[in-house]
Amino acid sequence: MASRRFDGAPETATDKRFFDLRESGYTGPFDWNTGQPCTDPETLAIFDALDRATQRAVAAEADGTADEF
C-alpha cells in the first residue's frame, strides 16, 4: 500500500490510525501521540470554545460588524 503521508515516508501505526479515522469521516480532534480520537473533557471544551469563537468572528465579518485588528 502506498503511504498516505505527505512526505511519502512509511506509515507508522499512529499514522495509520489517524488516516483511517479521517477516511471514515471523523473530523474531530485527535491525540497526536496515539492517533486516537481525543476524549479528554477539558481539551474537548477548549476546542468547542474555539469553534464558537470562530463562528462568531465569521458571522461578524459577514454582517460587517467585525472589529479591525
C-alpha positions in Angstrom: 0.0 0.0 0.0 1.3 3.5 -0.8 1.9 5.8 2.0 -0.8 8.5 2.8 1.8 10.7 4.4 2.6 14.0 2.6 6.3 13.1 2.6 5.7 9.6 1.3 7.5 8.0 4.3 6.2 4.7 5.5 3.2 5.0 7.8 3.6 4.4 11.5 0.8 2.7 13.5 -0.2 6.2 14.7 -0.3 7.5 11.1 -2.5 4.5 10.1 -5.0 5.2 12.9 -5.1 8.9 12.0 -5.7 8.4 8.3 -8.2 5.7 8.9 -10.1 8.0 11.2 -10.1 10.8 8.7 -11.1 8.5 5.8 -14.0 7.1 7.9 -15.4 10.6 8.2 -14.1 11.6 11.7 -13.4 15.3 11.7 -12.9 15.9 15.4 -9.7 16.4 17.4 -7.3 13.5 17.9 -4.4 12.7 20.1 -1.2 13.4 18.1 0.8 10.8 20.0 -1.6 7.9 19.6 -3.7 8.7 16.6 -6.8 8.1 18.6 -9.8 10.4 18.9 -9.5 12.9 21.7 -11.7 12.1 24.7 -10.4 14.4 27.4 -13.3 16.6 28.5 -11.1 19.7 29.2 -9.5 19.5 25.8 -12.8 19.0 24.0 -14.3 22.0 25.9 -11.4 24.1 24.7 -12.0 23.0 21.1 -15.7 23.7 21.4 -15.0 27.3 22.8 -12.6 27.9 19.9 -15.2 26.7 17.4 -17.9 29.0 18.9 -15.5 32.0 18.8 -14.6 31.3 15.2 -18.2 31.0 14.2 -18.9 34.4 15.9 -16.0 36.0 14.1 -17.1 34.6 10.8 -20.6 35.8 11.3 -19.4 39.3 12.4 -17.2 39.5 9.3 -20.2 38.5 7.1 -22.5 41.1 8.6 -19.9 43.9 8.7 -19.6 44.2 12.4 -16.1 42.6 12.8 -13.5 44.6 14.7 -10.3 45.7 13.0 -7.2 44.2 14.4 
